[in-house]
Amino acid sequence: MSARRLRWQALFADLEPLRQSSPFRILYIARSVSLLSISVLAVTVAWQVYALSGSSLHVAGVTIGLATGTLAGLLWGGTLADHGDRRFIMIWGRAAYVGVVCLLWANSLRPEPGLTLIYLATLLSGLTSGISAPALMAALPRMVPDHHLASAGALNALAMELGRLIGPLIAGMLLARSSPAMCYGLVLVGATLVPLLLARLPRDLLLPEPQESQQHTTRPPMFRQWLEGVRYVASNRVIACLLGLDLVAMLFVSVHTLMPQLGDAVLAGGPQMVGYLYAAPAVGALLVAVSSGWTRTLARPGRVVILCTVLWGAAVMLAGFTAAGIHEGGNAWAPWLVLACFAVSGMTDTATDIVRGALLQLHTPDSLRGRVSGLWLLQGSVGPALGGLQVAGLATIWSPARALVAGGALCAGVVTLAMAFPRSPLRGALWRLSSRAGKEGI
């Protein structure tokens, strides 16, 4: 095989984890179905809440409810993932999620769907997801070798972004031509398939390690277990900076709560445009995930995380300026430029997510991966919820376009300012961070 062909193949996603690991293939298929279903559900809930209330604050409120349930679930699921059968936790967590979808579907069939039931269902959705997500994330290093973690993370990102791309388009099309009940029915089919697929995982693969089983009878209280995880994160500057940097981005550029209002009131495109807006970040993210071969030979992963976070904020800020131009009577191409900006934001978000996930797994021992993964998932849930609330508040007081400009500018500005100081922990921990695995990847 020629060197040129090898270089060309190196640009694309590495499929070796799928080829070499049967358990990873099963988990990957189940996760792909789950992510597609969740993407359809997210757009359907957001549009239904906006249609019932006419307010982005209610959309943000539902997100807060989801984050609250996730918080409760992660507190339990994170410790279970370090001491229990991760396969069992994943199966029953996703089985409980089926009941949540049934509640949303039944509510949508009522003559006057209730907002209270939607809030309750999203709270329960966060609870079930929070219980199962740490086990799923912590299970990955048991299924693939260390030098394939970045490749497996890239494949997971590919599945996630395909779901985020196809799901909103399906939801937008069905909402424009049918009803939320049709969307919930489709989600119910996907949600039912997931635990059935997870049940095909080998029974003994994800049991606790022997030393963990021996300590089962003397396991400390949940609070002390989480305190151990927090102390580890605080003592590890790489993980602490990775989580902190992601939190900054989530607080300032979580613009998902504005999508219904932006698509309906600013871009005047109805539910179809809302679907496009939710799908736009996935287009850029998908390009990154497909061409993720660069993660195999990344020498300075910390710089990628920092630079992409700054670009993420800049893309959201430009989307805000463009949306402001539309509001003031801009040209017909402006909506497509807004979508392009969101596509760029998706590219940068996914690039950081792939690298960050691999670094997190490499710098965490297996006995703490459930709790550290839980902390990452927790800030990945609470951060966007709080960020979505503040963006929705700014949009209500000010305007959606100005809220985007302010959030993007703050994200890029805070990270740039942190890097300006030579003794900044961010600069010391991430900017100079070299790959542990060398030529084999992150």
C-alpha positions as CSV (number, residue, x, y, z in Angstrom):
1,M,0.0,0.0,0.0
2,S,1.4,3.4,-1.0
3,A,2.4,6.0,1.6
4,R,-0.1,8.5,0.0
5,R,-2.9,6.0,0.5
6,L,-1.9,5.4,4.1
7,R,-1.8,9.1,4.8
8,W,-5.3,9.5,3.2
9,Q,-6.7,6.6,5.3
10,A,-5.2,8.2,8.4
11,L,-7.5,11.1,8.0
12,F,-10.6,9.1,8.6
13,A,-12.1,7.5,11.7
14,D,-10.2,4.4,12.9
15,L,-12.6,1.4,12.8
16,E,-10.2,-1.0,14.6
17,P,-12.2,-0.9,17.9
18,L,-15.3,-2.1,16.0
19,R,-13.4,-4.8,14.2
20,Q,-11.5,-6.2,17.2
21,S,-14.0,-5.9,20.0
22,S,-17.4,-7.7,19.8
23,P,-18.7,-6.2,23.1
24,F,-17.8,-2.7,21.8
25,R,-19.8,-3.3,18.6
26,I,-22.8,-4.3,20.7
27,L,-22.5,-1.3,22.9
28,Y,-21.9,1.0,19.9
29,I,-25.1,-0.2,18.2
30,A,-27.1,0.2,21.4
31,R,-25.7,3.7,22.0
32,S,-26.3,4.8,18.4
33,V,-30.0,3.8,18.7
34,S,-30.3,5.5,22.0
35,L,-28.7,8.7,20.8
36,L,-30.9,8.9,17.8
37,S,-34.0,8.4,20.0
38,I,-32.8,11.0,22.5
39,S,-32.2,13.6,19.7
40,V,-35.7,13.2,18.4
41,L,-37.1,13.4,21.9
42,A,-35.1,16.6,22.8
43,V,-36.4,18.6,19.8
44,T,-40.0,17.3,20.3
45,V,-40.0,18.3,23.9
46,A,-38.5,21.7,23.3
47,W,-40.9,22.5,20.5
48,Q,-44.0,21.2,22.4
49,V,-43.0,23.3,25.5
50,Y,-42.4,26.4,23.4
51,A,-45.7,25.9,21.5
52,L,-47.6,25.5,24.8
53,S,-45.9,28.4,26.7
54,G,-44.5,30.7,24.0
55,S,-41.4,31.2,26.2
56,S,-37.8,30.2,26.0
57,L,-37.7,30.4,29.8
58,H,-40.0,27.4,30.0
59,V,-37.7,25.5,27.5
60,A,-34.8,26.4,29.8
61,G,-36.9,25.3,32.8
62,V,-37.4,21.8,31.3
63,T,-33.7,21.6,30.8
64,I,-33.2,22.5,34.5
65,G,-35.6,19.7,35.4
66,L,-33.6,17.3,33.3
67,A,-30.3,18.4,34.9
68,T,-31.9,18.0,38.4
69,G,-32.9,14.5,37.7
70,T,-29.4,13.8,36.1
71,L,-27.8,15.1,39.3
72,A,-29.7,12.7,41.5
73,G,-29.1,9.8,39.1
74,L,-25.3,10.5,38.8
75,L,-24.8,10.6,42.6
76,W,-26.2,7.1,42.7
77,G,-25.0,5.8,39.3
78,G,-21.4,7.0,39.7
79,T,-20.8,5.0,42.8
80,L,-22.7,2.0,41.5
81,A,-20.5,2.0,38.4
82,D,-17.4,1.6,40.5
83,H,-18.7,-1.2,42.7
84,G,-21.5,-3.0,40.8
85,D,-22.1,-4.9,37.6
86,R,-22.0,-2.2,35.0
87,R,-23.9,-4.3,32.5
88,F,-26.8,-4.7,34.9
89,I,-26.9,-1.0,35.7
90,M,-27.0,0.0,32.0
91,I,-29.7,-2.5,31.1
92,W,-32.1,-1.5,33.9
93,G,-31.4,2.2,33.6
94,R,-32.4,2.2,30.0
95,A,-35.4,-0.1,30.7
96,A,-36.7,2.5,33.1
97,Y,-36.3,5.2,30.5
98,V,-38.9,3.4,28.4
99,G,-41.5,4.2,31.0
100,V,-40.5,7.9,30.8
101,V,-41.1,7.9,27.0
102,C,-44.5,6.3,27.6
103,L,-45.5,9.1,29.9
104,L,-44.6,11.8,27.3
105,W,-46.4,9.9,24.6
106,A,-49.6,9.5,26.7
107,N,-49.5,13.2,27.7
108,S,-49.2,14.2,24.0
109,L,-52.4,12.3,23.2
110,R,-54.5,14.4,25.6
111,P,-56.7,17.2,24.2
112,E,-54.6,19.7,26.3
113,P,-51.1,18.3,27.1
114,G,-49.9,19.4,30.5
115,L,-46.6,21.3,31.0
116,T,-46.4,19.8,34.5
117,L,-46.3,16.3,33.1
118,I,-43.5,17.3,30.7
119,Y,-41.5,18.7,33.6
120,L,-42.0,15.5,35.5
121,A,-41.1,13.3,32.6
122,T,-37.9,15.2,31.9
123,L,-36.9,15.0,35.6
124,L,-37.4,11.2,35.5
125,S,-35.5,11.1,32.2
126,G,-32.5,12.7,33.8
127,L,-32.7,10.3,36.7
128,T,-32.7,7.2,34.6
129,S,-29.9,8.5,32.3
130,G,-27.8,9.6,35.3
131,I,-27.9,6.2,36.8
132,S,-26.8,4.4,33.6
133,A,-24.5,6.9,31.9
134,P,-21.4,6.5,34.3
135,A,-21.5,2.7,33.9
136,L,-21.6,3.1,30.1
137,M,-18.7,5.6,30.1
138,A,-16.6,3.7,32.6
139,A,-17.1,0.4,30.7
140,L,-15.3,1.6,27.6
141,P,-11.7,0.9,28.8
142,R,-12.7,-2.7,29.6
143,M,-13.7,-3.2,25.9
144,V,-10.8,-1.6,24.0
145,P,-7.0,-1.3,24.7
146,D,-5.6,2.1,25.9
147,H,-4.2,3.0,22.5
148,H,-7.7,2.7,20.9
149,L,-9.5,4.9,23.5
150,A,-9.3,8.0,21.3
151,S,-10.5,6.0,18.3
152,A,-13.4,4.5,20.3
153,G,-14.2,8.0,21.5
154,A,-14.2,9.3,18.0
155,L,-16.5,6.5,16.9
156,N,-18.8,7.4,19.8
157,A,-18.7,11.0,18.7
158,L,-19.6,9.9,15.2
159,A,-22.7,8.0,16.5
160,M,-23.6,11.0,18.7
161,E,-23.4,13.5,15.9
162,L,-25.2,11.3,13.4
163,G,-28.0,11.1,16.0
164,R,-27.9,14.8,16.5
165,L,-28.1,15.4,12.8
166,I,-30.7,12.9,11.8
167,G,-32.8,13.1,14.9
168,P,-33.7,16.8,14.7
169,L,-34.4,16.5,10.9
170,I,-36.8,13.7,11.6
171,A,-38.4,15.6,14.5
172,G,-38.7,18.8,12.5
173,M,-40.3,16.9,9.5
174,L,-42.8,15.0,11.7
175,L,-43.7,18.1,13.8
176,A,-44.3,20.1,10.6
177,R,-46.5,17.4,9.0
178,S,-47.9,15.4,12.0
179,S,-47.8,15.9,15.8
180,P,-45.6,15.4,18.8
181,A,-47.4,12.1,19.5
182,M,-45.9,10.6,16.3
183,C,-42.4,11.7,17.4
184,Y,-42.9,10.2,20.8
185,G,-44.1,6.9,19.3
186,L,-41.0,6.7,17.2
187,V,-38.8,7.4,20.2
188,L,-40.6,4.7,22.2
189,V,-39.6,2.1,19.6
190,G,-35.9,3.1,19.8
191,A,-35.9,3.3,23.6
192,T,-37.3,-0.3,23.8
193,L,-34.6,-1.7,21.5
194,V,-31.7,-0.3,23.7
195,P,-32.0,-2.6,26.8
196,L,-32.6,-5.6,24.5
197,L,-29.3,-4.9,22.7
198,L,-27.4,-4.3,26.0
199,A,-28.6,-7.7,27.2
200,R,-26.4,-9.2,24.5
201,L,-23.2,-8.0,26.3
202,P,-21.1,-10.8,27.9
203,R,-22.3,-11.3,31.5
204,D,-18.9,-11.3,33.2
205,L,-17.2,-8.6,31.2
206,L,-18.2,-5.6,33.4
207,L,-18.2,-7.1,36.8
208,P,-16.2,-5.3,39.5
209,E,-12.5,-6.1,39.6
210,P,-11.5,-8.7,42.3
211,Q,-10.0,-6.2,44.7
212,E,-13.2,-4.1,44.5
213,S,-15.4,-7.2,45.2
214,Q,-13.4,-8.0,48.3
215,Q,-13.9,-4.5,49.7
216,H,-17.6,-4.6,49.1
217,T,-18.5,-5.3,52.7
218,T,-16.5,-2.4,54.0
219,R,-17.6,0.1,51.3
220,P,-17.7,3.7,52.7
221,P,-20.9,5.8,52.6
222,M,-21.8,7.3,49.3
223,F,-20.8,10.8,50.5
224,R,-17.2,9.6,51.3
225,Q,-17.0,7.8,48.0
226,W,-17.9,11.0,46.1
227,L,-15.5,13.0,48.3
228,E,-12.7,10.6,47.2
229,G,-13.6,11.3,43.6
230,V,-13.7,15.0,44.1
231,R,-10.4,15.0,45.9
232,Y,-8.8,13.0,43.0
233,V,-10.1,15.5,40.5
234,A,-8.8,18.4,42.6
235,S,-5.4,16.9,42.9
236,N,-5.1,16.0,39.2
237,R,-4.5,19.3,37.4
238,V,-5.2,17.9,34.0
239,I,-8.6,16.5,34.9
240,A,-9.5,19.6,36.9
241,C,-8.6,21.9,34.0
242,L,-10.5,19.8,31.5
243,L,-13.6,19.9,33.6
244,G,-13.2,23.6,34.3
245,L,-12.7,24.5,30.7
246,D,-15.8,22.5,29.6
247,L,-17.8,24.2,32.3
248,V,-16.9,27.6,31.1
249,A,-18.1,26.7,27.6
250,M,-21.3,25.1,28.8
251,L,-22.2,28.2,30.9
252,F,-21.8,30.7,28.0
253,V,-22.5,28.9,24.7
254,S,-25.3,26.5,25.6
255,V,-27.7,28.0,23.1
256,H,-30.1,25.0,22.6
257,T,-32.8,26.6,24.7
258,L,-33.0,29.5,22.1
259,M,-33.5,27.2,19.1
260,P,-37.4,27.2,19.1
261,Q,-37.5,31.0,19.5
262,L,-34.7,31.6,17.1
263,G,-36.3,29.4,14.4
264,D,-39.8,30.6,14.9
265,A,-39.6,34.3,15.8
266,V,-36.2,35.4,14.3
267,L,-35.8,33.1,11.2
268,A,-39.5,32.6,10.7
269,G,-39.2,29.0,9.6
270,G,-41.5,27.2,12.1
271,P,-40.7,23.7,13.4
272,Q,-38.8,22.8,10.2
273,M,-36.3,25.6,10.8
274,V,-36.0,24.6,14.4
275,G,-35.0,21.1,13.3
276,Y,-32.4,22.6,11.0
277,L,-31.0,24.7,13.9
278,Y,-30.7,21.7,16.2
279,A,-29.1,19.7,13.4
280,A,-26.6,22.3,12.2
281,P,-24.0,21.7,15.0
282,A,-24.2,18.0,14.2
283,V,-23.2,18.7,10.6
284,G,-19.9,20.2,11.6
285,A,-19.4,17.7,14.4
286,L,-19.9,14.8,12.0
287,L,-17.2,16.2,9.7
288,V,-14.8,16.1,12.7
289,A,-15.8,12.7,13.8
290,V,-15.5,11.2,10.3
291,S,-12.0,12.7,9.9
292,S,-10.9,11.9,13.4
293,G,-7.8,10.0,12.3
294,W,-5.7,12.9,13.5
295,T,-6.3,11.8,17.1
296,R,-4.1,8.8,16.7
297,T,-0.9,10.9,16.4
298,L,-1.8,14.0,18.4
299,A,1.3,15.3,20.2
300,R,-0.3,18.3,22.1
301,P,-3.9,17.4,22.9
302,G,-4.2,20.1,25.5
303,R,-3.7,22.9,22.8
304,V,-6.5,21.4,20.7
305,V,-8.9,21.6,23.6
306,I,-8.0,25.2,24.4
307,L,-8.0,26.6,20.9
308,C,-11.2,24.9,19.9
309,T,-13.0,26.3,23.0
310,V,-12.0,29.8,21.9
311,L,-13.2,29.1,18.3
312,W,-16.5,27.7,19.7
313,G,-17.2,31.0,21.4
314,A,-16.3,33.0,18.4
315,A,-18.6,31.0,16.1
316,V,-21.6,31.5,18.5
317,M,-20.8,35.2,18.7
318,L,-20.8,35.5,14.8
319,A,-24.1,33.6,14.7
320,G,-25.5,36.3,17.0
321,F,-24.3,39.1,14.9
322,T,-25.8,37.4,11.8
323,A,-29.2,36.9,13.6
324,A,-29.2,40.6,14.6
325,G,-28.8,41.5,10.9
326,I,-31.8,39.3,10.0
327,H,-33.9,41.0,12.6
328,E,-32.9,44.4,11.1
329,G,-33.8,43.3,7.6
330,G,-30.7,41.4,6.4
331,N,-30.3,39.5,3.1
332,A,-31.9,36.1,2.3
333,W,-28.6,34.3,2.8
334,A,-28.3,35.3,6.5
335,P,-30.3,32.3,7.9
336,W,-27.8,29.9,6.1
337,L,-24.9,31.8,7.6
338,V,-26.4,31.3,11.1
339,L,-26.7,27.6,10.3
340,A,-23.0,27.6,9.1
341,C,-21.9,29.3,12.3
342,F,-23.7,26.7,14.4
343,A,-22.0,24.0,12.2
344,V,-18.6,25.4,13.1
345,S,-19.6,25.5,16.8
346,G,-20.4,21.8,16.5
347,M,-17.0,21.1,14.9
348,T,-15.1,22.7,17.8
349,D,-17.3,21.2,20.4
350,T,-16.8,17.6,19.1
351,A,-13.0,18.1,18.6
352,T,-12.6,19.1,22.3
353,D,-15.0,16.3,23.4
354,I,-13.0,13.5,21.6
355,V,-9.7,14.7,23.0
356,R,-11.1,15.5,26.5
357,G,-12.8,12.1,26.8
358,A,-9.6,10.2,25.9
359,L,-7.5,12.3,28.3
360,L,-10.0,11.8,31.1
361,Q,-9.9,8.0,30.7
362,L,-6.1,7.8,30.5
363,H,-5.6,10.0,33.6
364,T,-8.1,8.1,35.8
365,P,-7.6,4.7,37.5
366,D,-10.4,2.1,36.9
367,S,-11.5,2.2,40.5
368,L,-12.4,5.9,40.2
369,R,-13.6,6.0,36.6
370,G,-17.3,5.7,37.5
371,R,-17.2,8.7,39.9
372,V,-14.9,10.8,37.7
373,S,-17.1,10.0,34.7
374,G,-20.1,10.9,36.8
375,L,-18.5,14.3,37.7
376,W,-17.8,14.9,34.0
377,L,-21.4,13.9,33.0
378,L,-22.7,16.0,35.9
379,Q,-21.1,19.2,34.8
380,G,-22.0,18.3,31.2
381,S,-25.7,18.3,32.3
382,V,-25.8,21.0,35.0
383,G,-23.6,23.4,33.0
384,P,-25.7,23.5,29.9
385,A,-28.9,23.7,32.0
386,L,-27.6,26.8,33.9
387,G,-26.1,28.2,30.7
388,G,-29.4,27.7,28.8
389,L,-31.2,29.4,31.6
390,Q,-29.0,32.5,31.5
391,V,-29.1,32.6,27.7
392,A,-32.9,32.3,27.7
393,G,-33.1,35.1,30.4
394,L,-30.9,37.4,28.3
395,A,-33.0,36.6,25.2
396,T,-36.2,37.5,27.1
397,I,-34.8,40.7,28.5
398,W,-32.7,41.7,25.5
399,S,-33.0,39.6,22.3
400,P,-32.0,36.1,21.1
401,A,-29.3,37.6,18.8
402,R,-27.7,39.7,21.5
403,A,-27.8,36.8,23.9
404,L,-25.8,34.8,21.4
405,V,-23.2,37.6,21.0
406,A,-22.8,38.0,24.7
407,G,-22.4,34.3,25.4
408,G,-19.9,33.7,22.6
409,A,-17.8,36.7,23.6
410,L,-17.7,35.6,27.2
411,C,-16.6,32.1,26.3
412,A,-13.8,33.2,24.0
413,G,-12.8,36.0,26.3
414,V,-12.6,34.1,29.6
415,V,-10.4,31.3,28.0
416,T,-8.2,33.8,26.2
417,L,-7.7,35.8,29.4
418,A,-6.9,32.7,31.4
419,M,-4.2,31.8,28.9
420,A,-2.7,35.3,29.0
421,F,-1.2,34.7,32.5
422,P,2.1,32.7,32.4
423,R,1.3,31.0,35.7
424,S,-2.3,30.1,34.8
425,P,-3.2,26.6,35.8
426,L,-4.9,26.2,32.5
427,R,-1.7,27.1,30.6
428,G,0.5,24.9,32.8
429,A,-1.7,21.8,32.8
430,L,-3.1,21.8,29.2
431,W,-1.0,24.0,26.9
432,R,2.1,21.9,27.6
433,L,0.4,18.6,27.9
434,S,2.0,15.9,25.7
435,S,0.4,12.7,24.6
436,R,1.1,9.8,27.0
437,A,0.7,7.2,24.3
438,G,3.0,8.9,21.9
439,K,2.7,7.7,18.3
440,E,-0.1,5.3,19.2
441,G,-2.4,8.2,19.9
442,I,-3.7,10.0,23.0
